[in-house]
C-alpha cells in the first residue's frame, strides 16, 4: 500500500515539476502549474466516476471484474473487489446455513414458528400448518393471538413468563393435546415450539387413574387388616407372648401402608380435580396460629421452640383444607427432622410480587444435590428416615401440587449443619385483602 501511495505522490510531483519547467520556458509558470494540477484532479474525478458507475452497475449487470486502472486507483479497485467477493462468500455461507436450518426444521414433526416483536407471524414450518392450521399466504404477518384464540394461550403469550410450557387443545383437532414452549430472542422476537403430546397426556391420565383406582381398592383390605391387628393388641393377654412383637410390627407397617394409600389418594385427587369456583377466604394469621398450636402439641416431647412472626390482615383465596394440609406438612416435617430442643421459626411477609409463608429450622440441613428432587414422589435423602419417622415420602409432593393449584410455588433453601428454609410464595392475585400498611409496602416496593 505504501508503495502505491509513494508512486502516486511521485506522479503528482512529476506533473508539478514538468508544468513548472514548461512555465519557465514560456514565462507562464503559475498558469501551467495550475493547468497541470487541474489535469491531475480531472483524472481523479474521472476515476471516481468509473468507480461509481462500476458499483451502480454491479447488482444489475453481474459484472465481477473491476475496471482497469494503474497506480493507487488500481489498488483501490482491487481492494473493493476483494471485499465484495468476501461479502458474497459470507452471504452465500449464511444463506446456505439458513436454507439448511429451514430444511431441517421443515422435516421436524414439531411445529417451529418465528414471531416478530409485534407478535405477528414471520415464518413457520410444515408441521405448524398441520398442528395449528396456519396457511402460508393468508396468515403471514397476522397476529398469532388472532389465529390462536385459546384464552390460556393468550395469557401465556402476553405474560412473557415462559419458564414452564403450556398444554392446550389443538385449535383444529380437539383430540390433540399440544405443548407450547416460547423462547425470547433478539429485540422482542419469539421462537415458538409446538409438539403433539397427546400420547403422553393419555399415558399420564392412565397412570393417574391407575394410581387412584389401586389406592382406592387397597384402602378397604388395609383397613380390615389394621382393625384386626388393633383388636389382637387390645387383647394381648389372650395372645401367646412370642406373637406379640410380630403383631406390633405388622400393626405398625399396616398403619404406614394406610398412610401411603391415603397420601396417594390425596395426590390423585389433586391431579384430577380442579379447584372449585367458590373458594375460601383464608385468614393467613389464623391459619398459621392454628398450625403452630397443633405442631406444639404433636411434638411436645421434642421440646422444640416455636416462633411465630405473622402479618395480620392478609387473606388468601383458595381451599382452606388444602392449604392447611400443605403448610402444616412443612412445619410438621421441620419439627420431625429437627433434633430435640430445636428452634423453628414460622414467618409470613408481604413481598414485592406477592406474599410468602416460610418455615425455618436449625436442624441437620439437606445437601445441595438433593434439593431439586425433594418434591419427587417417594424420594428420600436418607432411606432410613421412613422407618424412623413413619413418613410416606409423599408429603412434599402433595405440598408442591397444592401450591401449584393456587398459582404458588415452593422454594427450598438448605445447608448441611445449618438448617433449612421452606418458602411458599403466593402471587398478588391470590390475596383478597390486605391491611393499609401491607398495601403501602406492596405499592412502595
N, C-alpha and C positions, 0 to 999 in steps of 0.2 A: 504494500500500500504506500509506504514512504517513497518507494522508487517512482511510482506513478505521479505522486504529488511533486516530487523534485523535477520530473520530466515536464510536467505542466507548467511549473514556475519558470523552468529554463526556456520553455516555449514562449511564455509571456515576455520574459526579459529579452529574448531574441527579437521579438516583434518590436519592442520599445527601442532597442539599440539600432536596429535596421532603419526604423522610422526616423530616429534622431540623426543618423548618418545621412540619410537622404535629405532630411531637412536642412542640414548644414550645407549640403551641396547646392540646394535650390534656395537657400536663405529663408525657408519657412519651416523651421524645426518644430515649433509648437503645433502648427496645423497638422503636419504629417504624423507627429506622435499621437495626437488626438485621433486622427483617422485610423492609425494602427490599433489603438486601444478599442475604438468603436468596432472595428472589424473583428477583434477578438471577442468582444461582448456579443456581437451579432452571431458569431459561431456558437457561443454558449447558448444563446436563446434558441438557435436552430436545433441544437442537441436536446434542449428541454422540450421543444415542440415534438421532436421524434419520440422522446421518452413518453410524453403524454399520449400521443397517438397510439403507440405500442400498447400501453396499459389500457387504453379505452377499447381498442380493437381485440384485445386478447380474449375476453369472455365470449365474443361473438364468432371470431374467426378461428379460434382454437390454435392460433399461431403460438409456437413454443419458443422458437429461436429468437433471440434478441436482435435488434438492428446492429449492423456492422459499425464499429467505431474504434478509434485508436486513443491511446493515452488514458487520461483519467476517466473519460466517458466510456471507454471500452470496459474499464474495471467496474464502473457503476452499473452499466447494463448487465454485465456478467453476474455481479453480486445480487442484483434484483432477481435475475433469472434463477439463481441458485436458491434464494429464499422462496420464490414461487414454487419451485419443484419440491422443496422440503415441506411447504404448507400443503401442497397437493397430496404428498405422500401421507402426511399426518391426517388430513381429512379422509383420504381413502381408507386409512387404517381404522380410524374411528367409525367410519361408515360400515366397514366390514364387521367390526365388533358389535355395532348397533344392529346390523342385519342378523348376525348370529344370535344375539340376545333375543330379538323379536321372533326368530325362527324357533329357538329353543322354548321360549315362553308360549308360543303358539301350539307347541306339541304337548304342553302340560295339561293334565286333567284339572288342575287348579286354575281358577279364574284370576287373571292379573289385570288390574285396572289402574291407569295413571290419571290422577285428578289434579287440576291446576289450583292455584291459590284462590281462585274464585269459587271453587267447589264444582267446576264443570269437567266433564269427561274429555280427556285428551287422547287416550289410546287404550285399547283392551285387546285381549287375545280371543281366540275362537271359543274357549271354554266359557268366557263371560257371556257370550251370546246364548250358549246352551243353558247355563245355570241362572242367569239374571235376565235374559231376554233382550239384551242390548242389540240394536240394529246399527250397522256400520255408518250408513249415510245419514239417517234421520236423527240419531241420538248424539252424534259428535257435538261437543261444546254445550250439551244440555246439562243442567244441574243434576248431580247424582241423587240428591234428595227428592227431586221431582220425579225421577224414574223409580226409585225405591221408596215407597211411601209408608213402609212399616214404621210406626211411631217409635219403637225401641231402637231401630236403626238410626232414625233422625236424632234421637237423644245421644246415642253413642257417637255419631259423626260430629255433632256440634260440641260435644264435651271436650274433645281433643285429649281425652284420657284413654289411651289405647293399651294400657298395661295388660288388660285381660281381653281375650277375644269375645265376640258376641255371637250367639246362636239364635237364628230365627228361621222361619219357614221360607222356602223359595217363593219369590213373587209370581212364578209361572207354573210351579208344580208343588202343590200343597203337601205332597207326600215326601218331599225332600227337605232335609234339615241342613241349613248352610251355616258355616262358621266364618265370620268376618274378622280379619286382622288388618289393622291400618297402621302404617308407619309414616311419620312426618319426615320430609327431606326438603332440601333447597329452601326457597323462600315461601313457606306456607303451602308447599305442594305435598301431595299424599300418594302413597302407593298402597293400594288395597288388594289383599289376597283373600280369595273366597274358595272354600273347598266344601265338598259334599261329605257331611259326617252322619248321614242317615243311618248307615250300618252301625257305626259306633254308638249313635244315640239309641238305636234299638237294643244293642247289646247291653248298654248301661241300664236301660229300662228293664231288660230281662234280669240283670244282676240285682237291681233294686227289688224287683218283685220276688225273686228267689230268696233273697235275704229276709225280706219281710214275711213271706209265707213260711219259710223254715223256722224262723224265730217264733212265729205265732203257733206253729204246730208243736214246737218243743216246750212251749210255756206250760201247757197243761200237764204233761208227764213229769216235768221237773217239779212242778208244784205238788203233785201227788207224792213223788219220792221224798221231797223235803218234808211234807206233812207226816208221813210215816216215820221218818227218821226223828223228827221232833217228838213224836209220840213215844218212840223207844227210849229217847233220852229222858223224857219225863218219868219213865218207869225203869230207871237204872237198877233198882233193887231186884227186879224180876229178870234181869239180863245177866248172863254169865260174865264175870269180870274180864275175861280175855276178849270179849266182843265190844266192851265199852269204848276203848280207844279207836278201833276201826269205825265204829258208828259215828263217833265225834268227828273223825276225819271226813267220812262220807257226807255228814251234815254240813261241814264247813265248805267242801267242794260243791255240794249241791246249791248252797247259798250263792257261791261265787258264780256258778253256771246260771243261776236265776238272775243275778245282776247283769251278766253279759247279755242274756236274752233280752232283758228289759232295755238295756242301752242300745242293742241292735234294733229293737222295735222303735225306740225313740229316733234313732238315725234314719230309719226307713220312713217314718212319718215326716221328718224334717225335709227329706229329699223329695218326697212325692206330693206333699200338700203345701200350698202357698199360704201366706199369712191371711187371715180373714180381713175383709174390708173394714169391719168395725173393730178397731184396735183400742187397747187400753191407753190411758193417760197415766203414766207411771211416775210417781214422785221418787226421784233418784235417791234423795237423802233418806226417805223412809225405807226404801228397798235396801240400801246399804246398812242402815241400823239394824234391820231385821236379820240380814245375813250375818252381820258381825255377832249379834246376840246368839244366834244358833251355833255359830262356829265356836264361841267361847264355851257353850255348854257341851258340845260334842268332844272338844279337845281339852276339857278342863284338867284331865290327868297329865297333860303335857306341860302345863303351867306356862303357856305362851303369853306374851304381852301383845295385846291388840290395840292399835292406834287407829282412830277414825278421823279423817280430815275431809268432810264433805262440803259441797257447795249447795246451800239451801235454795229452794225455789226453782230448780231445774227439773223440767218434766220431759220424759221421753215417750214418744209414740211407738207402741209395739205390743208384743204379747208379754204380759206380766209373768206367766208361768215359765215361758222360755227364757226370758232374761234372768229371772230368779235362778233357774237351773244353771245357766251358763256362768253367771258371776259368782254364785255360791260354789260352783265347781272349782273355779280358780282359787278362791280363798281357802276352801277345804283342802285342795291339793297342796297349797303352800304350807298349811298347817300340818298336813300329814307327813310331808317330806322334810320338814324342818326339825332338827333335833330339839329335844326338850328345852324349855325356857328360852325359846327363840323369840324374835321380835318380828311382828307382821304389821305393815302399815297399809291401811285401806284408804285410798285417796280418790277424790273426784275434782275436776277442774275444768273451767272454760278455756278453750284454746282458740287460736285464730280461725280455724276451719271447722270447729265443732265442739265436742265435749268428750272428755276422757274419764274412764274409771280405771284405777290402777291398783294392783295387788303387788306388794313388795315384801320380800322376806330376806332374812340373813342366813339362809340355810347353806347347804353344800354347793349350790350352783350347778350349772349344766355346761358341759364342754361345747365349744362353738360349733363343732361338726354335727352335733345332734339337733341344734335349734331348728334348722329348716324342716326337719322331719317330725317334730314333736306332735303336730296335728294329724299325722297319718294314723289310720286305724291300727290298733294293737302294737304300735311302735313303742319300744321301751328303751330308755337309756341304760337301765340295768335290769336284766331279765329276772333277777331275784326279787325285785320290788313287788311283783304281782302276788307272790306268796307272803311277803312280809306285811304288805299294806292292804291286801284284798282288792286292789284296783282291777278294773276290767281292761284298761288300755284304750278306752273309747272316750274318756272324759274330754280331752282337748279337741277331739274330732267333733264332738257334739257342740262344744263352745264355738268352734270355727263355723259350723253350719248355722247355728243360732244367730251369730253376729252377721253372717253374710245375708241372712233373711231380713235383717234390719238395716242393711246398707252399711254395716260397720265392719271393722277388721281388727284382728288381733296382732299386736306387736309384742315380741318376746325378746327380752334382753337378759343376759346372764353371764356370770363369770365364775369360774371354779373358785370355791372358798369364800366368795363374797356375796352369794345370794342371787336371787332372780327377780325380774320385774315382768309382770303380765299386764299389758295395757289394752283396754277395749276403747277403740276410737270410733265415736259416733259422728256422722256428718251433721251439719246445721239443720238439714231438712228433717231430721228425726226429733228435734227439740220443739216441743209445742208451746213452751212458756219459759221465760227466764226473768229473774228479778232485774230491776233497773241497773243495779251495779254490774250484773253479769252482762247485760246488753251493752253497757258502756265499754266493758272490757272487749267485747266482740267487735264493737264499732271502732274502737281505738286501735285494735290490733292491725 
